[in-house]
Every structure is written in structure tokens, then in C-alpha cells.
């Protein structure tokens, strides 16, 4: 059980590192400054903060890909908001992203290629063929289905507040449904996934790679 806890907390730390500041600060700067001084000032502050965060990543020699996409996303959001004259449109790209994730997640379940399996494959480097075994795939399909439903609820909440034009509420909803909610979902997905893999009695990754025949010990760590 200790190894599962260690692995889980390790993944939570990885998720919380880096992305949080890049996602929160530019949007927070926009909300505060557009309310105090105006839309143009809010858009400018958001872009400046995004650029500063990118520079921070460069100086610290950290991975810059996420920060670079963050800068581009903020620039697009600020441009849309400034040209439309509506502060809430700053969050339109994020709303569209949420909708795309709903389609992608549900679509992956429908096609029999669950999104959770692909994300785990990318992050862990485990063989993709292992994920799609009939004694492994159900765990990833069920987790992806739960993700799909949660993503749909998030999108509907975002849409309802966005249509009301309540900028501050949009920001705080995006914050709560961002990193904090993702951490909780990750914890639940991990704990359920490990338990479900054990109940399916499929091989562990190591057993699959070595060609071991059943009965299997099964995957005891990682999902």
C-alpha cells in the first residue's frame, strides 16, 4: 500500500508543478485590472504576465512548451476580448477547449480507444498494446467514461456562467474546476484504476512484455 501512496503523491506533485502559475496568474490579472482600469489594461496585463512567466521558465531552464502555449493562448484570449469589447470573451478559448475535451473523451470511449489509456501510455511509456487487452482495457474505459461525464458537467457550468457575462465568477469557476478538481479526479482515477486492474486479473506491464502466461500477478503499481 505504501508504494501505491508514494506513486500517487508523486503524480500529484508532477501535476501541480509548473502549470498552476501559468494557468492562473494571467487570467487573474485580466479580471482584476479590467475591473479597476478597463478592458484594454486588463488584456495588456494578462499578456505581460504570461510573457514574464515564460521568461521565468527560460531562466530556470524548465520545460517551456506549456508556458509557450500559455503565452499564445493568453494573446489570443486578450485579442478576442479587446476586439469584441466584451470581457467575458477572454475565457471563450477555454470554453471551446472544454467542449473539445468533452467530444474527445466521449469519442474515445465510443471508438473503443479510451483517452485514459493514451494519456497513461504517453506519460509512462508502457506498450500501447497492453492497454488494449480485454483484461486491461475495461479499467481505462470506465475511468474515461467518468472523465467524460465530469468534463460535460464542467462545460455546462462554464457555459451557464459565460452566458451571464459574470467575468469574476467565470475565473473562479475555471480555477476550482482546474487544478484542484483535476487533482481530486486523478486521485480517484488512480485508486479505482489500480483496484480495477487487479480485479480484471490481467498481466502487469512487465508480465506482458516478458510474455508470461497466466495466472498473472497483475499490475500492482501505476495506472
C-alpha positions as CSV (number, residue, x, y, z in Angstrom):
1,X,0.0,0.0,0.0
2,X,2.9,2.3,0.7
3,X,4.2,2.0,-2.9
4,X,0.7,3.0,-4.2
5,X,0.6,6.0,-1.9
6,X,4.1,7.1,-2.9
7,X,3.3,6.7,-6.6
8,X,0.1,8.6,-6.3
9,X,1.6,11.5,-4.4
10,X,4.5,11.6,-6.9
11,X,2.0,12.0,-9.7
12,X,0.0,14.7,-7.9
13,X,3.3,16.7,-7.4
14,X,4.1,16.4,-11.0
15,X,0.6,17.7,-12.0
16,X,0.7,20.6,-9.6
17,X,4.2,21.8,-10.6
18,X,4.6,24.4,-13.3
19,X,1.2,24.5,-14.9
20,X,-0.7,26.2,-12.0
21,X,1.0,29.6,-12.1
22,X,0.8,29.8,-15.9
23,X,-2.9,29.0,-15.9
24,X,-4.0,31.2,-13.0
25,X,-1.9,34.5,-13.0
26,X,-2.7,35.9,-16.5
27,X,-6.4,35.3,-16.1
28,X,-6.4,36.7,-12.5
29,X,-4.5,39.8,-13.8
30,X,-7.1,40.2,-16.5
31,X,-10.0,40.0,-14.2
32,X,-8.6,42.5,-11.6
33,X,-7.2,45.1,-14.0
34,X,-10.1,45.1,-16.4
35,X,-12.4,45.8,-13.4
36,X,-10.2,48.5,-12.0
37,X,-9.0,50.3,-15.1
38,X,-10.7,48.9,-18.2
39,X,-10.7,46.1,-20.8
40,X,-7.5,47.3,-22.7
41,X,-5.5,47.5,-19.5
42,X,-6.7,44.1,-18.4
43,X,-5.8,42.5,-21.7
44,X,-2.4,44.1,-21.6
45,X,-1.6,42.9,-18.1
46,X,-2.6,39.4,-18.9
47,X,-0.2,39.2,-21.9
48,X,2.6,40.8,-19.8
49,X,2.2,38.3,-17.0
50,X,2.2,35.4,-19.5
51,X,5.4,36.7,-21.1
52,X,7.0,37.1,-17.7
53,X,6.1,33.6,-16.7
54,X,7.6,32.3,-19.9
55,X,10.8,34.2,-19.2
56,X,10.8,32.7,-15.7
57,X,10.7,29.2,-17.2
58,X,13.6,30.1,-19.6
59,X,15.8,31.4,-16.8
60,X,15.2,28.4,-14.7
61,X,15.8,26.1,-17.7
62,X,12.5,24.4,-17.1
63,X,10.3,22.9,-19.8
64,X,9.0,25.8,-21.8
65,X,6.4,24.1,-24.1
66,X,3.5,24.6,-21.7
67,X,4.4,28.2,-20.9
68,X,4.8,28.9,-24.6
69,X,1.4,27.6,-25.4
70,X,0.2,29.5,-22.4
71,X,1.5,32.8,-23.9
72,X,-0.1,32.1,-27.2
73,X,-3.4,31.2,-25.5
74,X,-3.4,34.4,-23.5
75,X,-2.5,36.5,-26.5
76,X,-5.5,35.0,-28.4
77,X,-7.8,35.4,-25.5
78,X,-6.8,39.1,-24.9
79,X,-7.2,39.8,-28.6
80,X,-10.6,38.3,-28.8
81,X,-11.7,40.2,-25.6
82,X,-10.3,43.5,-26.7
83,X,-11.7,43.4,-30.3
84,X,-15.1,42.2,-29.2
85,X,-15.3,44.7,-26.3
86,X,-16.8,42.0,-24.0
87,X,-14.6,41.0,-21.0
88,X,-16.2,37.5,-20.8
89,X,-14.9,36.6,-24.3
90,X,-11.4,36.4,-22.7
91,X,-12.5,33.0,-21.5
92,X,-14.0,31.9,-24.8
93,X,-10.9,29.8,-25.9
94,X,-11.0,27.9,-22.6
95,X,-14.7,27.3,-23.1
96,X,-14.1,25.9,-26.6
97,X,-11.3,23.8,-25.2
98,X,-13.6,22.3,-22.6
99,X,-16.1,21.5,-25.3
100,X,-13.4,19.8,-27.4
101,X,-12.3,17.7,-24.5
102,X,-15.9,16.5,-24.0
103,X,-16.1,15.4,-27.6
104,X,-12.6,13.8,-27.5
105,X,-13.3,11.9,-24.3
106,X,-16.7,10.6,-25.2
107,X,-15.5,9.8,-28.7
108,X,-12.6,7.8,-27.4
109,X,-14.9,5.6,-25.4
110,X,-17.3,5.2,-28.3
111,X,-14.4,4.1,-30.6
112,X,-13.0,1.7,-28.0
113,X,-9.8,3.6,-27.6
114,X,-10.2,5.3,-24.2
115,X,-8.4,8.5,-23.6
116,X,-7.1,7.5,-20.2
117,X,-5.1,4.7,-21.9
118,X,-3.4,7.0,-24.4
119,X,-2.6,9.6,-21.7
120,X,-1.1,6.9,-19.5
121,X,0.8,5.5,-22.5
122,X,2.3,8.9,-23.2
123,X,3.2,9.7,-19.6
124,X,4.6,6.3,-18.6
125,X,5.8,4.9,-21.9
126,X,4.1,1.5,-21.4
127,X,3.4,-0.5,-24.6
128,X,0.1,0.7,-26.2
129,X,-0.9,-2.9,-27.0
130,X,-1.0,-3.7,-23.2
131,X,-3.7,-1.1,-22.6
132,X,-6.0,-2.6,-25.2
133,X,-6.0,-6.1,-23.9
134,X,-9.5,-7.2,-23.0
135,X,-8.3,-7.9,-19.4
136,X,-6.9,-4.4,-19.1
137,X,-8.9,-2.0,-21.3
138,X,-12.1,-2.0,-19.2
139,X,-10.4,-0.2,-16.4
140,X,-9.3,2.6,-18.7
141,X,-12.6,2.7,-20.5
142,X,-14.5,3.1,-17.2
143,X,-12.2,5.8,-16.0
144,X,-12.5,7.6,-19.3
145,X,-16.3,7.4,-19.1
146,X,-16.3,9.1,-15.7
147,X,-13.9,11.7,-17.0
148,X,-16.3,12.3,-19.9
149,X,-19.3,12.9,-17.6
150,X,-17.3,15.2,-15.4
151,X,-16.0,17.2,-18.4
152,X,-19.6,17.5,-19.6
153,X,-20.7,18.9,-16.3
154,X,-17.8,21.3,-16.2
155,X,-18.6,22.6,-19.7
156,X,-22.3,23.1,-18.9
157,X,-21.4,25.1,-15.8
158,X,-18.9,27.2,-17.7
159,X,-21.4,27.8,-20.4
160,X,-24.1,28.9,-18.0
161,X,-21.9,31.4,-16.3
162,X,-20.3,32.6,-19.5
163,X,-23.7,33.4,-21.0
164,X,-24.4,35.5,-17.9
165,X,-21.3,37.5,-18.6
166,X,-20.1,37.3,-15.0
167,X,-16.3,37.6,-15.5
168,X,-15.2,37.1,-11.9
169,X,-17.4,34.1,-11.5
170,X,-16.0,32.6,-14.7
171,X,-12.5,33.0,-13.4
172,X,-13.2,31.4,-10.1
173,X,-15.2,28.5,-11.6
174,X,-12.3,27.8,-14.0
175,X,-9.9,27.9,-11.1
176,X,-11.9,25.5,-9.0
177,X,-12.6,23.2,-11.9
178,X,-8.9,23.4,-13.0
179,X,-6.0,22.1,-10.9
180,X,-7.9,21.4,-7.6
181,X,-10.6,19.4,-9.3
182,X,-8.1,17.7,-11.6
183,X,-6.1,16.6,-8.5
184,X,-9.2,15.0,-7.0
185,X,-10.2,13.3,-10.2
186,X,-6.6,12.0,-10.6
187,X,-6.6,10.5,-7.1
188,X,-9.9,8.8,-7.6
189,X,-9.0,7.6,-11.1
190,X,-5.7,6.1,-9.8
191,X,-7.2,4.4,-6.8
192,X,-10.1,3.0,-8.8
193,X,-7.9,2.0,-11.7
194,X,-5.4,0.1,-9.7
195,X,-8.2,-1.8,-7.9
196,X,-10.0,-2.5,-11.2
197,X,-6.8,-3.8,-12.9
198,X,-6.4,-6.2,-10.1
199,X,-10.0,-7.5,-10.4
200,X,-9.6,-8.0,-14.2
201,X,-6.7,-10.4,-13.4
202,X,-4.7,-9.3,-16.5
203,X,-0.9,-9.2,-16.7
204,X,1.2,-6.5,-15.4
205,X,3.2,-4.5,-17.9
206,X,6.3,-6.4,-17.0
207,X,4.5,-9.8,-17.4
208,X,3.1,-8.6,-20.7
209,X,6.5,-7.6,-22.0
210,X,8.1,-10.9,-20.9
211,X,5.3,-13.0,-22.5
212,X,4.4,-14.6,-19.2
213,X,1.4,-17.0,-19.2
214,X,-1.5,-16.8,-16.7
215,X,-2.1,-16.9,-13.9
216,X,-0.8,-13.3,-13.5
217,X,0.4,-11.4,-10.5
218,X,-1.2,-8.3,-12.2
219,X,-0.4,-4.6,-12.2
220,X,0.2,-3.6,-8.6
221,X,1.6,-0.1,-9.1
222,X,0.7,2.7,-11.6
223,X,-2.3,3.2,-13.8
